[in-house]
């Protein structure tokens, strides 16, 4: 029972780290990255469809994303989806593919994005603290129901705290890497 609580907490914290990684991946850092298009939806035969299901996405140059539709008739819908996604990048449609040229970031914009990284990371850490609180509550409930001893409770609480600390360190590393990418982009 107690190990199940620890495993569940580990699993949820790992998912929170992955969610942070995905979220930070959508922040533009001045160089081409296919994950910028993760949120772009295309109206494909009337159904909203993720862009990567209707086109291949390649990075032919460091600051260029090329979108090649599997079905040429979807080219205008893809272009419209990119424009509606609020990426802040104007697509260039040459009739066969769409090119997105990632503009160089200004120093001011880099600082804004770094703040956004910090805020997003803090939201991730709030999720970690919620998982920790839930795990601690479950352990205290088990203790109250005499399923675990005082010593077990103390040891398990230490383990939950260690899992939380490790996960927070991982989130800090993910955020630091993204900030370096933004500031050096």
VMD Tcl script that draws the C-alpha trace (Angstrom):
set ca {
  {0.00 0.00 0.00}
  {2.70 2.50 1.03}
  {4.84 1.62 -1.99}
  {1.83 2.15 -4.23}
  {1.54 5.70 -2.85}
  {5.25 6.33 -3.59}
  {4.99 4.83 -7.09}
  {1.90 6.88 -7.87}
  {3.60 10.08 -6.64}
  {6.72 9.30 -8.75}
  {4.58 8.63 -11.80}
  {2.53 11.83 -11.42}
  {5.66 13.92 -10.84}
  {7.33 12.42 -13.92}
  {4.20 13.35 -15.92}
  {4.37 16.90 -14.53}
  {8.01 17.13 -15.70}
  {7.02 15.88 -19.17}
  {4.15 18.37 -19.33}
  {6.55 21.19 -18.43}
  {8.94 20.03 -21.12}
  {6.16 20.00 -23.73}
  {4.85 23.39 -22.61}
  {8.31 25.00 -22.75}
  {8.86 23.40 -26.16}
  {6.12 25.60 -27.58}
  {7.92 28.79 -26.53}
  {9.73 30.28 -29.50}
  {13.46 30.65 -28.86}
  {14.70 32.27 -32.06}
  {15.54 29.06 -33.84}
  {13.45 26.57 -35.75}
  {11.93 23.80 -33.67}
  {9.12 21.54 -34.92}
  {7.49 21.54 -31.47}
  {6.47 25.17 -32.11}
  {3.73 23.71 -34.32}
  {2.44 21.20 -31.73}
  {-0.63 23.29 -30.96}
  {-1.48 24.11 -34.59}
  {-4.76 22.56 -35.69}
  {-5.78 22.37 -39.35}
  {-9.35 22.10 -40.61}
  {-8.92 18.96 -42.71}
  {-12.14 17.90 -44.45}
  {-14.01 19.88 -41.82}
  {-12.38 18.21 -38.81}
  {-9.77 19.93 -36.63}
  {-6.61 17.85 -37.11}
  {-3.09 18.29 -35.65}
  {-0.77 19.70 -38.32}
  {1.67 16.78 -38.02}
  {-1.09 14.42 -39.22}
  {-1.61 16.32 -42.48}
  {1.95 17.37 -43.30}
  {5.59 16.53 -42.75}
  {7.54 19.13 -40.80}
  {11.25 19.57 -41.48}
  {13.97 22.02 -40.47}
  {16.07 22.64 -43.63}
  {17.95 25.58 -42.02}
  {18.49 26.69 -38.40}
  {15.77 29.37 -38.58}
  {13.37 27.83 -41.11}
  {10.53 25.34 -40.62}
  {9.20 23.73 -43.78}
  {5.70 22.24 -43.82}
  {5.00 19.85 -46.71}
  {1.38 18.67 -46.92}
  {0.74 15.00 -47.64}
  {-2.26 16.19 -49.67}
  {-1.58 19.36 -51.72}
  {-5.27 20.34 -51.52}
  {-4.78 20.95 -47.78}
  {-2.08 23.61 -48.33}
  {-4.42 26.60 -47.84}
  {-6.05 25.00 -44.79}
  {-2.59 24.43 -43.28}
  {-1.63 28.04 -43.96}
  {-4.88 29.22 -42.37}
  {-4.28 26.96 -39.32}
  {-0.81 28.45 -38.83}
  {-2.15 32.02 -39.11}
  {-4.95 31.28 -36.61}
  {-2.56 29.62 -34.14}
  {-1.16 32.97 -33.01}
  {2.48 31.91 -33.47}
  {3.40 35.38 -34.63}
  {5.10 34.01 -37.75}
  {3.75 34.65 -41.23}
  {3.76 31.53 -43.40}
  {5.19 31.79 -46.93}
  {3.20 29.55 -49.30}
  {5.02 28.68 -52.55}
  {2.25 26.45 -53.91}
  {3.93 23.21 -52.78}
  {5.14 23.86 -49.25}
  {4.88 26.43 -46.50}
  {8.03 28.00 -45.11}
  {8.12 29.63 -41.70}
  {11.11 31.87 -41.11}
  {11.75 32.32 -37.41}
  {12.72 35.95 -36.75}
  {15.71 36.80 -34.59}
  {14.56 37.69 -31.06}
  {15.22 41.12 -29.58}
  {16.88 41.32 -26.18}
  {13.63 42.62 -24.68}
  {11.65 39.72 -26.16}
  {14.22 37.23 -24.85}
  {13.75 38.62 -21.34}
  {9.94 38.37 -21.66}
  {10.25 34.75 -22.79}
  {12.64 33.96 -19.92}
  {9.99 35.33 -17.50}
  {7.39 33.15 -19.22}
  {9.66 30.12 -18.71}
  {9.95 30.93 -14.99}
  {6.16 31.35 -14.63}
  {5.46 28.10 -16.48}
  {8.03 26.28 -14.34}
  {6.42 27.65 -11.18}
  {3.06 26.25 -12.36}
  {4.77 22.88 -12.80}
  {6.15 23.07 -9.27}
  {2.68 23.84 -7.93}
  {1.57 20.57 -9.56}
  {4.47 18.78 -7.79}
  {3.46 20.23 -4.43}
  {-0.11 19.08 -4.99}
  {1.09 15.54 -5.73}
  {3.29 15.63 -2.62}
  {0.37 16.83 -0.47}
  {-1.90 14.07 -1.82}
  {0.76 11.42 -1.13}
  {1.36 12.73 2.40}
  {-2.41 12.74 3.08}
  {-2.69 9.12 1.93}
  {0.23 8.11 4.14}
  {-1.24 9.89 7.18}
  {-4.58 8.20 6.53}
  {-2.83 4.79 6.43}
  {-1.09 5.65 9.69}
  {-4.37 6.73 11.29}
  {-5.93 3.41 10.19}
  {-2.97 1.59 11.81}
  {-1.81 0.21 8.44}
  {1.70 1.65 8.95}
  {3.77 2.43 12.05}
  {5.07 5.81 13.22}
  {8.57 4.91 11.96}
  {7.17 3.79 8.58}
  {5.22 7.04 8.27}
  {8.34 9.09 9.04}
  {10.47 7.13 6.52}
  {7.80 7.29 3.81}
  {7.32 11.03 4.30}
  {11.09 11.47 3.84}
  {10.92 9.40 0.63}
  {8.02 11.47 -0.72}
  {9.99 14.65 0.05}
  {13.07 13.24 -1.73}
  {10.99 12.33 -4.80}
  {9.54 15.85 -4.77}
  {12.97 17.50 -4.41}
  {14.41 15.38 -7.26}
  {11.49 16.22 -9.50}
  {11.80 19.95 -8.70}
  {15.53 19.76 -9.59}
  {14.62 18.12 -12.91}
  {12.13 20.92 -13.60}
  {14.79 23.53 -12.79}
  {17.17 21.85 -15.25}
  {14.49 21.78 -17.98}
  {13.80 25.49 -17.34}
  {17.51 26.41 -17.26}
  {18.10 24.64 -20.58}
  {15.16 26.50 -22.15}
  {16.33 29.85 -20.75}
  {19.84 29.26 -22.19}
  {18.27 28.39 -25.54}
  {16.24 31.63 -25.45}
  {19.06 33.90 -24.31}
  {21.58 32.41 -26.77}
  {19.06 31.72 -29.56}
}
mol new
graphics top color blue
foreach p $ca { graphics top sphere $p radius 0.5 }
foreach p [lrange $ca 0 end-1] q [lrange $ca 1 end] { graphics top cylinder $p $q radius 0.2 }
display resetview
